[in-house]
Amino acid sequence: MANSIHEMIRASFRCEDMVKCVLGLKSLDIDAYKALLMHGPLTAEKLGEILNRERSTAYRSLQNLIACGIVYRETRSIDSGGYYYEYVAIEPQEMKQMVKKNVDEWYNQMNELIEKMDDKVSALVMRMDDEEKSTTPP
């Protein structure tokens, strides 16, 4: 994975890499999302079996997916009493829109910072000029 935007621009990225970067996910999280899309709603235990991981590992991945908004949890009742949770992936088109929105927001924030650079650079140059004048003998 690239460490800077400069590296990202020159690297060969897949959609999956971009989604991981934008949403802050790991490869296992993406695998979990794909499994939910393929199999439909799953419990953490069943997802762990599909991913060949411990239930607790699958659960942590599900929490990451919930936190970024591409998975949600539904409560299911058990006829004999009690309940359990199933996890559901949002549709890929919704996820695409979410990623696009995040990229657009980031782009707008970066442009605002770039616009402020002129003021910051001008202030820095003026301060350096003032310091140079104050240290130079008359």
KAFEN-V124485 format. One record per run of one state. SS is the DSSP state (H for helix, E for strand, L for the rest). FROM is the first residue (numbers start at 1). TO is the last residue. Records with the same first field share a line. If there is no record, write none. Layout:
SS: FROM-TO  FROM-TO
This chain:
L: 1-4  11-14  24-26  40-41  43-43  52-54  69-70  78-82  90-91  136-138
H: 5-10  15-23  27-39  44-51  55-68  92-135
E: 42-42  71-77  83-89
